[in-house]
Amino acid sequence: MPSTRACASSARRPLPEEARVTNPVEHIRRFHPELTTIRHDIHAHPELAFEEDRTSQLVARWLAE
């Protein structure tokens, strides 16, 4: 039986060059402008607790992209 490590490594595909990150902070910074825009939009359209229909749709669309 092959080891888990062997199975996991054989299933890996190389990442495209733009997806490779040497610094996690730089990876997060790539999303900062978009996340700031989303945050501003959510705060401009407040919703009551447990009734966040617009917010959940916005997040679902963003995650799907």
Residue, then its C-alpha position, 0 to 999 in steps of 0.5 A: m500500500p503506498s504511503t499517504r505522502a506518495c499519493a498526495s504528491s503524485a496528485r499535485r499539479p504545478l501552480p501557474e507562475e502568478a499563483r506561486v507565492t513566496n511571502p504570505v503577506e504579498h499573497i494577501r495584499r493582492f486581494h486587498p483592493e477588492l476586499t476593501t471595495i466589498r467591505h465598503d459595499i457591505h457597510a453601505h447597505p447594512e442588514l439586520a442580523f440573520e437577515e443578510d440576504r444581500t450580503s450572502q448573495l454578494v459573498a456567494r458571487w465573489l466566492a464563485e468567481 
